[in-house]
Amino acid sequence: MTGTSLPLAGGRIRPRFAARLLLAQTLVLMAGALTTWLVASVVGPTIFSDHLRQAGLAHTAEETRHVDEAFASALLISISLALVASVLAAFAVSWYFSRRVQRSIGNVADSASQIVAGRYDARVPDPGLGGEFATLALTYNQLAERLGAIESTRRSMLADLAHEMRTPLATIDAHLEAVEDGVRSLDDETLGVIRGSTRRLRRLAEDMSAVSRAEEEGLDVTRNPVAAAGLAAAAAELARDQFDAEGVLLRTELADAGQVRVDADRIGQVLANLLDNALRHTPTGGTVTLACRRVDRWVEYSVADTGDGVAAEHLPHLFDRFYRADTARDRAHGGSGIGLAIAKALVDAHGGSISVASAGPGHGATFTVRVPSHR
């Protein structure tokens, strides 16, 4: 960050910020010094002569002129020396401050260039110029950290998405090749496998579309007053056959929680996703409990399971797209890693909140959804 000017588009040259700031401060100092010198040279001798006359001291005209000239000379020399010293000191301070400001701006520009180049670990040090600059550096570093996290998530998402698509596509390709080679016949079993793989691809595409619309606030949410406990009961009834087939007990604890003003289909989808997630991570013989209750001005739904549990370091990320606490396990269970992201987006669209708690692996997990009560 050297030099006093920067090239712009079109070949124009613009001075650096530090040079412009220093020039402006120099002009102000010079104007102040000139004004002080002029005022002192005009006003000072006049006031001195008035005081001599008021003192009643008798002087000849020549003596009076000599005294006035001596006072004016002494005054102007003293003021000139003082002004030169103060201007030099102020100039030095201004130069130092301008350089500090320029260095701070340069650090931000350099870090921004690194981020543009994909190096998200670039950080801006605190320039030590006050609270505003410290806040700017902190905010910028938080932005860089957030961009780095987004880029990391994007790469993981693309890798997971490629894996999710590769498995069903490979299954379809293998069965079609077997049919072409005459190894398998195009019977109901083969068609069932192919249809199952295409359904998995379709579900993945629908999940991607749903979470994208939800996070972009493009969801069509129609809110109407509905019985809070009724929503939970309907979700449990729809999921009960799946739980019975897997040998997992589904319990309900539904208190009279009044009404909620929500889109019943959307909140039903949230509860369905949470129940499906709990079922996938609860072994045969385990229990999943769906509860509903009133908490102040909120209606709280909770889905608690006795399944695998979640380690503490994974809890803050469970609602991120494609995030899995155990990648191999979740893929074996057929999850796309996006159901919880959809649930969070839907709850956010209703002005509510969703959270998860777990005592650790092997101790189950509890997902809690809160939405505003109707009254």
Residue, then its C-alpha position, 0 to 999 in steps of 0.5 A: m500500500t505505497g504511493t499517493s494515488l490509485p489508477l481507476a477505470g479509463g486511465r484516470i488517477r485518484p489520490r489515496f484517501a490518506a493523501r486527500l485527508l492530509l491535504a484537507q487537514t493541512l489546508v484547515l491548519m494553514a487557514g487557521a494560522l493565517t486567520t490568527w496572524l491577521v487578527a493579531s496583527v490588526v487587533g493587538p497593536t490597537i488594543f495596546s495603544d488604547h491601554l497606553r492612553q488610558a494609563g496616562l503616560a506621556h510620550t512624544a509622538e516618536e516614542t509612541r510610534h516606536v513603542d507601537e512598532a516594538f509591541a507589534s513586532a514582538l507580538l507578530i514574531s511570538i505568534s508566528l513562532a507559536l503558529v509555526a510550531s503548532v502547525l508543524a505539530a498538528f501536521a505531524v499528528s495529522w500525518y500519523f493519523s492519516r497513515r493509520v487510517q489508510r493502513s486500516i482501509g488497506n487491510v480491509a481492501d487486501s482482505a476483501s481481495q483475498i475473499v474474492a479469490g476464495r481465501y476465506d481465512a483472511r482477517v482484519p486486525d483491530p487498527g486501534l483507532g477507536g470503537e467504530f473501527a474496532t466494530l468494523a474490523l469485528t463485523y468484517n471478520q464475522l462476515a468472512e467467517r460466515l462466508g467461509a462456513i457457507e462455502s464449506t457447507r456448499r462444498s459438502m452439500l454438492a458432495d452429498l448431493a452427488h452421493e445421494m444421486r449416484t446410488p439410485l442412478a447406479t441401481i437403475d443403470a445396473h438393473l437396466e443393463a442386466v435386463e439388456d444382457g438377459v441376466r434379469s427379466l423385466d418383471d415386477e421385482t425389477l420394475g419395483v427396484i427401478r421405481g423405488s430408485t426413481r422415487r428416491l430421486r424424486r423425493l430428493a428433488e422435492d426436498m431440495s425445492a422445498v427447502s429452497r423455497a422455504e429459506e427464500e420466503g417463497l412458501d405459500v403459507t395460509r394461516n387459519p385457527v386450528a386446534a393445537a392438539g388436533l394437529a399433533a394427533a393427525a400427524a401421529e395417526l398418519a405415522r402410526d403404521q410406519f412405526d408399527a412396521e418397524g416395531v417402535l412404539l409411538r406414544t402421544e401426550l396431548a394436553d389441551a393447548g388451545q388453538v394456533r393460527v398456522d398453515a395446518d399442512r405446513i406444520g403437519q409436514v414439520l411434525a411428520n419430518l420430526l417423527d420420520n427422523a425419530l423413527r429412523h434413529t430409534p431401534t426396534g423396541g424403542t419409543v418415540t413420544l409426541a407431546c403438545r402443551r401450552v407454554d405462556r403465549w406459545v404452543e410447544y410440540s416435542v418429539a422425544d425418542t429413545g434412539d441413537g442420541v446426538a453428540a454435543e458438537h453436532l447439535p448446532h448443525l443438525f438443521d443445516r442442509f445435508y448435515r449428518a451427525d453420522t454420515a454412514r448411518d444416515r445413508a444406510h437409513g435412507g435420509s437425505g439430510i435435508g428434512l430437518a432443514i425443511a422443518k426449520a424453514l417452515v417453523d421460521a415462516h410461522g414466526g416460531s422456533i425449533s431446537v434440539a437437545s440430547a444427553g449424548p450418543g445412546h441417550g436419545a434426542t428431543f426436538t422442540v417446536r414452538v409456534p405462537s398460540h392463537r389466543 
